[in-house]
Amino acid sequence: SHISRISAVNNRAPKITLDVDVVPSGLELFVDPEQIEQVLINLLRNAEQALAGRKDGSITLRAFLNPRGQVTLEVRDNGPGIDEKILHQIFVPYFTTKPEGSGIGLALARQIVMTHGGSIRADNVPDGGAVFTLTFV
């Protein structure tokens, strides 16, 4: 297992801890790295925005094999989670809850993951926060 911890300080959040966990450490995923990187950047930015103003903000990025042997990536935060009323809409193009948002980010992320033969899902974490799960066949 490879675990790294990074603390970031910026103008929007006093401190956010990022944990990265890859199991096994040599896990490989055969995808277009630039496109999947863009998806992860989008998910990490969304998590960062959800943590704005929170003193104990944390994000966890995990990569692992699920019980079916599929490569799975998770981006999890300990923010307020996603309003249950809109959870089913967040991947719809042009749907946004942000005044400055375009509603393209998660729709594009979903399209990129699907193009790679994968799926993306969003859920609320029972003890608080949200988790985005990307699963690749």
JOKANOR-V812887 format. One record per residue. N is the residue number from 1. RES is the residue in three letters. PSI is psi in whole degrees, -180 to 180 (* if undefined). D_LAST is the distance of its C-alpha to the last C-alpha in Angstrom with 1 decimal. Layout:
BEGIN
<<N,RES,PSI,D_LAST> <N,RES,PSI,D_LAST>>
END
This chain:
BEGIN
<<1,SER,135,21.8> <2,HIS,114,22.7> <3,ILE,130,24.3> <4,SER,151,26.3> <5,ARG,131,28.4> <6,ILE,133,29.7> <7,SER,129,32.4> <8,ALA,141,32.9> <9,VAL,130,36.0> <10,ASN,-176,36.3> <11,ASN,-27,38.5> <12,ARG,-30,36.3> <13,ALA,132,35.5> <14,PRO,-45,37.9> <15,LYS,131,35.3> <16,ILE,130,31.6> <17,THR,131,30.0> <18,LEU,119,26.5> <19,ASP,133,24.8> <20,VAL,126,21.9> <21,ASP,119,20.2> <22,VAL,121,17.6> <23,VAL,121,17.0> <24,PRO,165,17.2> <25,SER,-25,19.1> <26,GLY,18,17.6> <27,LEU,132,14.0> <28,GLU,146,12.4> <29,LEU,123,9.8> <30,PHE,93,10.2> <31,VAL,174,11.0> <32,ASP,110,14.5> <33,PRO,-35,16.1> <34,GLU,-40,18.8> <35,GLN,-44,16.7> <36,ILE,-34,14.5> <37,GLU,-41,17.9> <38,GLN,-40,19.5> <39,VAL,-48,17.1> <40,LEU,-40,17.8> <41,ILE,-44,21.5> <42,ASN,-46,21.7> <43,LEU,-39,20.3> <44,LEU,-39,22.7> <45,ARG,-44,25.6> <46,ASN,-42,25.1> <47,ALA,-42,25.2> <48,GLU,-43,28.2> <49,GLN,-37,30.0> <50,ALA,-24,29.4> <51,LEU,2,31.1> <52,ALA,128,34.1> <53,GLY,-7,37.3> <54,ARG,133,35.8> <55,LYS,-29,37.4> <56,ASP,38,34.7> <57,GLY,137,31.6> <58,SER,146,28.5> <59,ILE,137,24.9> <60,THR,128,22.2> <61,LEU,117,19.2> <62,ARG,145,16.9> <63,ALA,130,13.9> <64,PHE,171,12.8> <65,LEU,126,10.5> <66,ASN,176,10.6> <67,PRO,-22,12.2> <68,ARG,2,9.3> <69,GLY,14,8.5> <70,GLN,140,5.5> <71,VAL,129,7.1> <72,THR,134,9.1> <73,LEU,137,12.0> <74,GLU,136,15.1> <75,VAL,116,18.3> <76,ARG,140,21.0> <77,ASP,168,24.7> <78,ASN,34,27.9> <79,GLY,-158,29.3> <80,PRO,-8,30.6> <81,GLY,-174,27.2> <82,ILE,131,26.5> <83,ASP,123,29.2> <84,GLU,-29,28.0> <85,LYS,-26,29.7> <86,ILE,-2,27.5> <87,LEU,-39,24.1> <88,HIS,-7,22.9> <89,GLN,-10,24.3> <90,ILE,-19,23.0> <91,PHE,1,20.3> <92,VAL,130,23.0> <93,PRO,138,24.4> <94,TYR,3,27.8> <95,PHE,127,27.7> <96,THR,153,29.0> <97,THR,-1,31.1> <98,LYS,133,32.3> <99,PRO,-35,35.6> <100,GLU,4,34.5> <101,GLY,154,30.9> <102,SER,-20,29.7> <103,GLY,15,26.8> <104,ILE,-33,24.6> <105,GLY,-58,22.7> <106,LEU,-31,20.2> <107,ALA,-43,20.0> <108,LEU,-41,19.2> <109,ALA,-46,16.6> <110,ARG,-44,14.8> <111,GLN,-44,15.3> <112,ILE,-46,13.9> <113,VAL,-43,10.7> <114,MET,-37,10.4> <115,THR,-29,11.5> <116,HIS,13,8.6> <117,GLY,20,6.3> <118,GLY,-174,6.0> <119,SER,157,8.7> <120,ILE,140,11.9> <121,ARG,146,14.5> <122,ALA,138,18.0> <123,ASP,160,20.1> <124,ASN,145,23.5> <125,VAL,132,24.0> <126,PRO,-38,26.8> <127,ASP,15,29.0> <128,GLY,138,28.7> <129,GLY,-176,26.4> <130,ALA,156,23.1> <131,VAL,133,19.5> <132,PHE,127,16.7> <133,THR,123,13.2> <134,LEU,125,10.2> <135,THR,131,6.8> <136,PHE,136,3.8> <137,VAL,*,0.0>>
END
